[in-house]
Amino acid sequence: MTPKRLLLLTDAPAPPLYTPRMRYLVRYLTNRGWECTVASETMPGVDFQFAACRHLRYAYYTEGHRLRNALRRLMDWQWLLKEQLFARWLRQQIAGEHYDCLLCSTFNLFPLPTAAQIAREAGIPLIADLRDIDEQWGEASFTQRKVPEGLKPLFRLYRRRAVRLRNRALKQADVVTTVSPWHQAVLQRLHPRVELIYNGFDEELFQPTRQQTDTFRIVYTGRIYDFALRNPDLLFRGLQQVDKNKRVQVDFYCEESQHLALRQMAEKYGVDSSLHLHHFVANDAVPALLSQASICLILTNRAGDNGPHGILTTKFYEALGMQKPILCVPSDHDCLSEVIRMTNAGLAADTPEEVATFINAQYDEWLRQGYTRQPVRNKELFNRQKQAEQFESLFCHSAHL
């Protein structure tokens, strides 16, 4: 029987997570008998391989003089140099090969124009998977990317052009997939068929445990970037209202550049004795940390007219897989708070009183049994296997397999 063949184009598998949505999909498909060819950009210092597949590597970024790199960025802007080079290289790699369909997964634009071009030339269906879109950030994009005030007008022009190029490439797609109901609603204005495929957790790594601990720990694992995007203020205000005799420890495993600001905020509210700061940890260390957590902390901010919107952080899915109580502060009043409600995963809080009440309830459970466990529901909708099954179904339908 002739195996089904997928060509997957994706942006650079960058740290810290290295594109888990696509990594798990490739592993699942190859176990199901598919032949997968992965073509991606590589990054300096990243030695990354997709498991059990032929991984084509494209080395675009190189160490060199800043002026040369700046000129390359300018040429990207003017003539899409990066896409042109990638498309030329890819044609050489796949010459004489046949694929049933092409999947392009991107966080913004690259390599979607190349994918549209290659799919058209090969006469195969294109599935465009948009893990993030420019519209989700609004003005928050400037905070996320640390854009200096004087460069914001130029950055706006760059963003608008990237959106136009993305929309043009999407016209070539048979199906568009994305990661949240908000993203789906936006993209449905641009394409007649947009399917929602949530991100999720790997069941092999994130499984519930009954590990007893000597300390009640509220644990955060992940980057913060900026308090305008992920704000812990409400957590510390809530801790003010928790009995000081309770042994509550708050552990942040995050980038060191945020440690001073976290310390100062905790001192402001008089809860700095509870705060413990640690280095950012690799993702393979996260399951062990979450198994010892009494509460998993998710930081966000309230969605507004100017963004952000539709952000369903991977950290939510990991805590859901472990069935640990989730405390999301502050509530985004958007997709994240809705999925927390839908899964009974914990609390998306609005007030310090809500935070304190939630912590006290989980503390009482921890006192009784030495660990906490959240009675989640609909968990099976958010694992990586469910996600991969949805992708495979789309491939087979689009390619008439």
C-alpha positions, 0 to 999 in steps of 0.5 A: 500500500502506497504511504500517504505523503505530507510536506510540512513547511514551518518557521524556525523551531525556536526555544523554549518549546520548539514548535510542539504543535508540529513536533507531535503531529509529525510523530503521530503521523509517522506512527500512522504510516505517513511519510513526512518531509519537514522543511524549516528555517534553522536558527543559530545555536539550535540543533533540532530534529523532528522525530522519525522523519526526514528533516530538511534544514535551511540555514538562513540566519548566519553569524556576520556583520550587523550591516549585512544582516540589516541589509538582508532585513531591508531586502526582505521588506522590499523583495521578500528575499527570505521567501525567494531564497527559501522557495528556490532551496525547497524546489531543489530538495523536493525535485521529482517528489510527489506529496498528497498535501502541503501543511504550512504552520506559522506564527505570523507569515514566513513561510506561508507565501512560499507554501502557497507558491509550492502548492500551486506549482505541485497541484496539491492542497494547502492547509494553512495553520496559523498559530498566531496572527498579527491582529491578536496583539493590537497595540500590545505588539509594541510591548511584546517586541520592545519597539522604541517609540520612534520606530513605531510608525515604521513597524506599523507599516511592516505589520500592515504589509505582512498582513496583506501578504498573509491574506494574499497567500491564504486565498490559495489555501484549501483549509485554514486552521487556527488555535482559538475561537477568537482567531477563528472568528477573525480569519473567517472574514478572510477565508470560507473554511477556517477550522479550530484545532486547539493546542494541547498537552502531551499525555505521555508527559503531563499526567495527574499524580498524587505526589505529597509535598511538605510545602504549599506551592504556587508555581509559575513556569514560563516567560513573562516578557512584560507586566503589560502582557502578564501581570502578577499584581493581582496575585500579590494583592490576593496573598495579602489577604491570606493568613500569614500563618499559612505556609504558602510559597510562590515559585517563579521559574522565569527569565532573570530579567524579571526577578527584580521587578517581581521582588519589588512588587512582592515587597510593595504588598508585604508578601516578599517572604513567600516569594522564591525566584528561580532560573527559567527551566527547559520544558522537559523539567516542567512536569516534575515541577507541576507535580509538586505544585498545589496551584499552577499560576497563569499570568495574563492581562485583560483583553481590550479593544487594542489587544491582546486577544485569543491567547491560550498559553501552552502553560494552561494545557500543561496544568490541565493535563496534570489536573492541577488547580489553575489560578489565572490572574487577572482574568482576560475576559476572553478565550482563556477565562472561557476555556477555564470555565468550560473545563472546570480547571480553576479560577480566572480571578478579577479581585484580590478577594477571589484570589485569597478565597481560591488559595484558602480552599486549595490550602485546606485540601492540601492540608487534608491529603498532602496534595491538590487535584482539580476535577477537570472536565472535557480534558480529552478535547485538549490533548496532542493526539486529539489535535493530530487526529483533527489534522489527519482528517483534514489532510485526508479530506482535502487530498481525497485519500 
